[in-house]
């Protein structure tokens, strides 16, 4: 997953890391909301 943009990760490793964490958290809360709405 990270090998797709090595130049971006070498310049902004923290940005890529937080972007991946934010994406996982967003998906988790989305699933949580969908489960609560059922």
Phi and psi in radians as a Rosetta constraint file:
Dihedral C 1 N 2 CA 2 C 2 CIRCULARHARMONIC -1.419 0.35
Dihedral N 2 CA 2 C 2 N 3 CIRCULARHARMONIC -0.318 0.35
Dihedral C 2 N 3 CA 3 C 3 CIRCULARHARMONIC -1.294 0.35
Dihedral N 3 CA 3 C 3 N 4 CIRCULARHARMONIC -0.152 0.35
Dihedral C 3 N 4 CA 4 C 4 CIRCULARHARMONIC -1.249 0.35
Dihedral N 4 CA 4 C 4 N 5 CIRCULARHARMONIC -0.630 0.35
Dihedral C 4 N 5 CA 5 C 5 CIRCULARHARMONIC -2.300 0.35
Dihedral N 5 CA 5 C 5 N 6 CIRCULARHARMONIC 1.264 0.35
Dihedral C 5 N 6 CA 6 C 6 CIRCULARHARMONIC -1.153 0.35
Dihedral N 6 CA 6 C 6 N 7 CIRCULARHARMONIC -0.588 0.35
Dihedral C 6 N 7 CA 7 C 7 CIRCULARHARMONIC -1.203 0.35
Dihedral N 7 CA 7 C 7 N 8 CIRCULARHARMONIC -0.598 0.35
Dihedral C 7 N 8 CA 8 C 8 CIRCULARHARMONIC -1.260 0.35
Dihedral N 8 CA 8 C 8 N 9 CIRCULARHARMONIC -0.710 0.35
Dihedral C 8 N 9 CA 9 C 9 CIRCULARHARMONIC -1.210 0.35
Dihedral N 9 CA 9 C 9 N 10 CIRCULARHARMONIC -0.571 0.35
Dihedral C 9 N 10 CA 10 C 10 CIRCULARHARMONIC -1.239 0.35
Dihedral N 10 CA 10 C 10 N 11 CIRCULARHARMONIC -0.507 0.35
Dihedral C 10 N 11 CA 11 C 11 CIRCULARHARMONIC -1.521 0.35
Dihedral N 11 CA 11 C 11 N 12 CIRCULARHARMONIC -0.722 0.35
Dihedral C 11 N 12 CA 12 C 12 CIRCULARHARMONIC -2.286 0.35
Dihedral N 12 CA 12 C 12 N 13 CIRCULARHARMONIC 1.238 0.35
Dihedral C 12 N 13 CA 13 C 13 CIRCULARHARMONIC -1.157 0.35
Dihedral N 13 CA 13 C 13 N 14 CIRCULARHARMONIC -0.681 0.35
Dihedral C 13 N 14 CA 14 C 14 CIRCULARHARMONIC -1.212 0.35
Dihedral N 14 CA 14 C 14 N 15 CIRCULARHARMONIC -0.650 0.35
Dihedral C 14 N 15 CA 15 C 15 CIRCULARHARMONIC -1.130 0.35
Dihedral N 15 CA 15 C 15 N 16 CIRCULARHARMONIC -0.769 0.35
Dihedral C 15 N 16 CA 16 C 16 CIRCULARHARMONIC -1.133 0.35
Dihedral N 16 CA 16 C 16 N 17 CIRCULARHARMONIC -0.701 0.35
Dihedral C 16 N 17 CA 17 C 17 CIRCULARHARMONIC -1.119 0.35
Dihedral N 17 CA 17 C 17 N 18 CIRCULARHARMONIC -0.817 0.35
Dihedral C 17 N 18 CA 18 C 18 CIRCULARHARMONIC -1.219 0.35
Dihedral N 18 CA 18 C 18 N 19 CIRCULARHARMONIC -0.520 0.35
Dihedral C 18 N 19 CA 19 C 19 CIRCULARHARMONIC -1.162 0.35
Dihedral N 19 CA 19 C 19 N 20 CIRCULARHARMONIC -0.710 0.35
Dihedral C 19 N 20 CA 20 C 20 CIRCULARHARMONIC -1.188 0.35
Dihedral N 20 CA 20 C 20 N 21 CIRCULARHARMONIC -0.714 0.35
Dihedral C 20 N 21 CA 21 C 21 CIRCULARHARMONIC -1.129 0.35
Dihedral N 21 CA 21 C 21 N 22 CIRCULARHARMONIC -0.750 0.35
Dihedral C 21 N 22 CA 22 C 22 CIRCULARHARMONIC -1.100 0.35
Dihedral N 22 CA 22 C 22 N 23 CIRCULARHARMONIC -0.653 0.35
Dihedral C 22 N 23 CA 23 C 23 CIRCULARHARMONIC -1.146 0.35
Dihedral N 23 CA 23 C 23 N 24 CIRCULARHARMONIC -0.702 0.35
Dihedral C 23 N 24 CA 24 C 24 CIRCULARHARMONIC -1.186 0.35
Dihedral N 24 CA 24 C 24 N 25 CIRCULARHARMONIC -0.739 0.35
Dihedral C 24 N 25 CA 25 C 25 CIRCULARHARMONIC -1.131 0.35
Dihedral N 25 CA 25 C 25 N 26 CIRCULARHARMONIC -0.707 0.35
Dihedral C 25 N 26 CA 26 C 26 CIRCULARHARMONIC -1.116 0.35
Dihedral N 26 CA 26 C 26 N 27 CIRCULARHARMONIC -0.750 0.35
Dihedral C 26 N 27 CA 27 C 27 CIRCULARHARMONIC -1.136 0.35
Dihedral N 27 CA 27 C 27 N 28 CIRCULARHARMONIC -0.643 0.35
Dihedral C 27 N 28 CA 28 C 28 CIRCULARHARMONIC -1.145 0.35
Dihedral N 28 CA 28 C 28 N 29 CIRCULARHARMONIC -0.812 0.35
Dihedral C 28 N 29 CA 29 C 29 CIRCULARHARMONIC -1.208 0.35
Dihedral N 29 CA 29 C 29 N 30 CIRCULARHARMONIC -0.548 0.35
Dihedral C 29 N 30 CA 30 C 30 CIRCULARHARMONIC -1.131 0.35
Dihedral N 30 CA 30 C 30 N 31 CIRCULARHARMONIC -0.758 0.35
Dihedral C 30 N 31 CA 31 C 31 CIRCULARHARMONIC -1.157 0.35
Dihedral N 31 CA 31 C 31 N 32 CIRCULARHARMONIC -0.625 0.35
Dihedral C 31 N 32 CA 32 C 32 CIRCULARHARMONIC -1.145 0.35
Dihedral N 32 CA 32 C 32 N 33 CIRCULARHARMONIC -0.746 0.35
Dihedral C 32 N 33 CA 33 C 33 CIRCULARHARMONIC -1.158 0.35
Dihedral N 33 CA 33 C 33 N 34 CIRCULARHARMONIC -0.730 0.35
Dihedral C 33 N 34 CA 34 C 34 CIRCULARHARMONIC -1.097 0.35
Dihedral N 34 CA 34 C 34 N 35 CIRCULARHARMONIC -0.653 0.35
Dihedral C 34 N 35 CA 35 C 35 CIRCULARHARMONIC -1.213 0.35
Dihedral N 35 CA 35 C 35 N 36 CIRCULARHARMONIC -0.590 0.35
Dihedral C 35 N 36 CA 36 C 36 CIRCULARHARMONIC -1.312 0.35
Dihedral N 36 CA 36 C 36 N 37 CIRCULARHARMONIC -0.503 0.35
Dihedral C 36 N 37 CA 37 C 37 CIRCULARHARMONIC -1.352 0.35
Dihedral N 37 CA 37 C 37 N 38 CIRCULARHARMONIC -0.381 0.35
